[in-house]
């Protein structure tokens, strides 16, 4: 769960930095492949703690949708 939290934190920090100082190249670099990493971490968490994985899934699904959306 710590690894998942770290990756989610990186994504939100990148989005917050972009909101403060828009720089699309930096944002793209920070978020590159984050959706895959977060998905992998969520699956790993679910494998060792199914209940915790379901709870985390509710929270990270919105972020994953934003990261992979056509307008993201």
BAFIGU-670053 format. One line per 4 residues: number of its first residue (from 1); for each residue x, y, z of N, C-alpha, C, O. Coordinates in nm, 4 decimals, always signed. Example, Ala and Ser with C-alpha at 12.3 -4.5 7.8 and 13.67 -1.06 7.14 Angstrom:
BEGIN
1 = +1.3190:-0.5690:+0.7800:+1.2300:-0.4500:+0.7800:+1.3200:-0.3300:+0.7800:+1.4236:-0.3319:+0.8465; +1.2850:-0.2250:+0.7080:+1.3670:-0.1060:+0.7140:+1.2900:+0.0030:+0.7870:+1.3409:+0.1138:+0.8039
END
This chain:
BEGIN
1 = +0.0820:-0.1197:+0.0000:+0.0000:+0.0000:+0.0000:+0.0862:+0.1259:+0.0000:+0.0454:+0.2298:-0.0518; +0.2057:+0.1159:+0.0585:+0.2942:+0.2330:+0.0599:+0.3403:+0.2679:-0.0814:+0.3509:+0.3854:-0.1166; +0.3676:+0.1653:-0.1621:+0.4108:+0.1903:-0.2998:+0.2990:+0.2552:-0.3805:+0.3233:+0.3460:-0.4601; +0.1770:+0.2083:-0.3595:+0.0625:+0.2675:-0.4283:+0.0452:+0.4127:-0.3861:+0.0247:+0.5003:-0.4702
5 = +0.0532:+0.4380:-0.2576:+0.0400:+0.5741:-0.2061:+0.1478:+0.6654:-0.2642:+0.1198:+0.7802:-0.2989; +0.2693:+0.6158:-0.2750:+0.3794:+0.6939:-0.3313:+0.3505:+0.7325:-0.4765:+0.3693:+0.8479:-0.5150; +0.3049:+0.6367:-0.5566:+0.2791:+0.6640:-0.6982:+0.1602:+0.7581:-0.7176:+0.1634:+0.8465:-0.8032; +0.0556:+0.7384:-0.6377:-0.0596:+0.8290:-0.6453:-0.0161:+0.9699:-0.6054:-0.0554:+1.0681:-0.6683
9 = +0.0651:+0.9786:-0.5007:+0.1161:+1.1081:-0.4559:+0.1960:+1.1786:-0.5636:+0.1815:+1.2994:-0.5827; +0.2808:+1.1040:-0.6348:+0.3592:+1.1630:-0.7435:+0.2680:+1.2233:-0.8506:+0.2929:+1.3326:-0.9014; +0.1635:+1.1503:-0.8828:+0.0709:+1.1983:-0.9863:+0.0014:+1.3260:-0.9428:-0.0051:+1.4229:-1.0184; -0.0506:+1.3259:-0.8208:-0.1210:+1.4452:-0.7727:-0.0258:+1.5631:-0.7548:-0.0649:+1.6774:-0.7784
13 = +0.0976:+1.5378:-0.7139:+0.1958:+1.6461:-0.7030:+0.2238:+1.7064:-0.8404:+0.2345:+1.8282:-0.8541; +0.2354:+1.6218:-0.9409:+0.2573:+1.6707:-1.0771:+0.1413:+1.7545:-1.1268:+0.1612:+1.8584:-1.1899; +0.0194:+1.7091:-1.0983:-0.0991:+1.7852:-1.1389:-0.1076:+1.9180:-1.0644:-0.1441:+2.0196:-1.1235; -0.0746:+1.9183:-0.9366:-0.0778:+2.0419:-0.8577:+0.0279:+2.1403:-0.9071:+0.0020:+2.2602:-0.9167
17 = +0.1464:+2.0897:-0.9381:+0.2521:+2.1766:-0.9894:+0.2107:+2.2370:-1.1232:+0.2383:+2.3538:-1.1505; +0.1449:+2.1573:-1.2059:+0.0988:+2.2074:-1.3356:-0.0095:+2.3136:-1.3180:-0.0147:+2.4102:-1.3941; -0.0946:+2.2964:-1.2194:-0.1989:+2.3963:-1.1929:-0.1375:+2.5281:-1.1480:-0.1864:+2.6354:-1.1834; -0.0297:+2.5197:-1.0695:+0.0363:+2.6404:-1.0194:+0.1188:+2.7080:-1.1284:+0.1161:+2.8303:-1.1423
21 = +0.1913:+2.6288:-1.2047:+0.2768:+2.6801:-1.3112:+0.2605:+2.5899:-1.4327:+0.3313:+2.4898:-1.4446; +0.1695:+2.6228:-1.5224:+0.1440:+2.5355:-1.6370:+0.2688:+2.5103:-1.7221:+0.3315:+2.6033:-1.7729; +0.3023:+2.3837:-1.7358:+0.4142:+2.3404:-1.8188:+0.3812:+2.1989:-1.8652:+0.4078:+2.1018:-1.7944; +0.3239:+2.1880:-1.9826:+0.2728:+2.0597:-2.0303:+0.3839:+1.9566:-2.0486:+0.3609:+1.8377:-2.0267
25 = +0.5030:+1.9992:-2.0880:+0.6126:+1.9035:-2.1066:+0.6533:+1.8402:-1.9744:+0.6761:+1.7194:-1.9675; +0.6625:+1.9206:-1.8701:+0.6959:+1.8674:-1.7382:+0.5852:+1.7759:-1.6890:+0.6127:+1.6693:-1.6338; +0.4614:+1.8159:-1.7084:+0.3488:+1.7331:-1.6660:+0.3500:+1.5987:-1.7384:+0.3298:+1.4947:-1.6757; +0.3730:+1.5999:-1.8679:+0.3777:+1.4747:-1.9436:+0.4905:+1.3847:-1.8943:+0.4733:+1.2631:-1.8856
29 = +0.6043:+1.4427:-1.8623:+0.7172:+1.3644:-1.8119:+0.6837:+1.3017:-1.6774:+0.7133:+1.1845:-1.6541; +0.6219:+1.3795:-1.5888:+0.5871:+1.3299:-1.4552:+0.4826:+1.2192:-1.4638:+0.4910:+1.1201:-1.3913; +0.3847:+1.2355:-1.5516:+0.2736:+1.1404:-1.5581:+0.2965:+1.0244:-1.6544:+0.2132:+0.9341:-1.6630; +0.4082:+1.0256:-1.7268:+0.4365:+0.9205:-1.8232:+0.4330:+0.7828:-1.7563:+0.5093:+0.7561:-1.6635
33 = +0.3454:+0.6976:-1.8035:+0.3285:+0.5589:-1.7569:+0.2764:+0.5456:-1.6143:+0.2709:+0.4345:-1.5615; +0.2380:+0.6562:-1.5508:+0.1870:+0.6476:-1.4138:+0.0611:+0.5623:-1.4057:+0.0394:+0.4939:-1.3057; -0.0225:+0.5654:-1.5095:-0.1436:+0.4834:-1.5070:-0.1096:+0.3352:-1.4965:-0.1757:+0.2614:-1.4235; -0.0070:+0.2913:-1.5691:+0.0336:+0.1510:-1.5637:+0.0933:+0.1161:-1.4280:+0.0646:+0.0100:-1.3726
37 = +0.1753:+0.2041:-1.3753:+0.2383:+0.1792:-1.2457:+0.1326:+0.1732:-1.1358:+0.1360:+0.0837:-1.0513; +0.0396:+0.2671:-1.1365:-0.0653:+0.2699:-1.0345:-0.1541:+0.1461:-1.0461:-0.1910:+0.0871:-0.9445; -0.1885:+0.1064:-1.1672:-0.2695:-0.0144:-1.1861:-0.1980:-0.1375:-1.1322:-0.2594:-0.2221:-1.0671; -0.0692:-0.1472:-1.1591:+0.0096:-0.2604:-1.1098:+0.0143:-0.2605:-0.9581:-0.0052:-0.3647:-0.8954
41 = +0.0396:-0.1460:-0.8991:+0.0449:-0.1369:-0.7522:-0.0899:-0.1728:-0.6898:-0.0947:-0.2385:-0.5858; -0.1986:-0.1301:-0.7526:-0.3322:-0.1614:-0.7012:-0.3579:-0.3118:-0.7076:-0.4139:-0.3687:-0.6139; -0.3180:-0.3763:-0.8163:-0.3337:-0.5220:-0.8271:-0.2499:-0.5939:-0.7222:-0.2951:-0.6918:-0.6628; -0.1278:-0.5456:-0.6991:-0.0417:-0.6065:-0.5977:-0.1042:-0.5949:-0.4592:-0.1004:-0.6898:-0.3808
45 = -0.1611:-0.4795:-0.4295:-0.2270:-0.4601:-0.3008:-0.3463:-0.5541:-0.2869:-0.3649:-0.6157:-0.1820; -0.4262:-0.5653:-0.3910:-0.5436:-0.6525:-0.3873:-0.5035:-0.7983:-0.3668:-0.5752:-0.8739:-0.3014; -0.3894:-0.8376:-0.4222:-0.3434:-0.9760:-0.4075:-0.3109:-1.0098:-0.2624:-0.3355:-1.1223:-0.2188; -0.2567:-0.9155:-0.1874:-0.2194:-0.9432:-0.0479:-0.3260:-0.8997:+0.0512:-0.3302:-0.9502:+0.1633
49 = -0.4122:-0.8067:+0.0116:-0.5170:-0.7565:+0.1007:-0.6399:-0.7210:+0.0167:-0.6569:-0.6058:-0.0233; -0.7254:-0.8201:-0.0098:-0.8409:-0.7945:-0.0965:-0.9293:-0.6787:-0.0500:-0.9737:-0.5983:-0.1319; -0.9548:-0.6697:+0.0783:-1.0394:-0.5608:+0.1286:-0.9709:-0.4256:+0.1077:-1.0327:-0.3310:+0.0588; -0.8445:-0.4173:+0.1447:-0.7687:-0.2938:+0.1241:-0.7595:-0.2574:-0.0231:-0.7638:-0.1399:-0.0593
53 = -0.7467:-0.3587:-0.1075:-0.7420:-0.3347:-0.2513:-0.8708:-0.2762:-0.3047:-0.8690:-0.1880:-0.3905; -0.9841:-0.3258:-0.2534:-1.1135:-0.2707:-0.2961:-1.1280:-0.1256:-0.2512:-1.1753:-0.0408:-0.3269; -1.0872:-0.0982:-0.1286:-1.0965:+0.0390:-0.0770:-1.0066:+0.1324:-0.1581:-1.0491:+0.2406:-0.1988; -0.8830:+0.0902:-0.1811:-0.7901:+0.1723:-0.2592:-0.8401:+0.1883:-0.4024:-0.8245:+0.2945:-0.4626
57 = -0.8999:+0.0831:-0.4563:-0.9515:+0.0882:-0.5926:-1.0548:+0.1972:-0.6114:-1.0566:+0.2653:-0.7139; -1.1403:+0.2133:-0.5130:-1.2415:+0.3193:-0.5200:-1.1737:+0.4552:-0.5311:-1.2197:+0.5428:-0.6045; -1.0655:+0.4719:-0.4586:-0.9978:+0.6016:-0.4565:-0.9126:+0.6255:-0.5806:-0.9051:+0.7386:-0.6286; -0.8484:+0.5216:-0.6334:-0.7575:+0.5448:-0.7455:-0.8253:+0.5339:-0.8816:-0.7684:+0.5775:-0.9817
61 = -0.9443:+0.4775:-0.8877:-1.0107:+0.4642:-1.0179:-1.0350:+0.5987:-1.0846:-1.0207:+0.6102:-1.2063; -1.0710:+0.6995:-1.0084:-1.0932:+0.8332:-1.0666:-0.9624:+0.8888:-1.1242:-0.9607:+0.9449:-1.2337; -0.8543:+0.8726:-1.0495:-0.7246:+0.9196:-1.0985:-0.6865:+0.8448:-1.2259:-0.6409:+0.9063:-1.3223; -0.7046:+0.7140:-1.2270:-0.6717:+0.6360:-1.3465:-0.7560:+0.6801:-1.4656:-0.7061:+0.6876:-1.5779
65 = -0.8825:+0.7090:-1.4418:-0.9697:+0.7568:-1.5495:-0.9174:+0.8894:-1.6041:-0.9153:+0.9108:-1.7253; -0.8753:+0.9782:-1.5140:-0.8215:+1.1078:-1.5570:-0.6903:+1.0913:-1.6331:-0.6663:+1.1615:-1.7314; -0.6060:+0.9996:-1.5887:-0.4763:+0.9798:-1.6533:-0.4895:+0.9178:-1.7919:-0.4077:+0.9443:-1.8799; -0.5916:+0.8359:-1.8114:-0.6046:+0.7647:-1.9384:-0.7109:+0.8227:-2.0304:-0.7242:+0.7781:-2.1443
69 = -0.7865:+0.9206:-1.9840:-0.8936:+0.9787:-2.0646:-0.8412:+1.0558:-2.1843:-0.7301:+1.1087:-2.1824; -0.9223:+1.0613:-2.2872:-0.8841:+1.1337:-2.4089:-0.8615:+1.2818:-2.3819:-0.7818:+1.3465:-2.4499; -0.9319:+1.3353:-2.2824:-0.9159:+1.4769:-2.2499:-0.8191:+1.4985:-2.1344:-0.8019:+1.6112:-2.0878; -0.7562:+1.3915:-2.0882:-0.6646:+1.3985:-1.9740:-0.5367:+1.4546:-2.0156:-0.4459:+1.4688:-1.9336
END
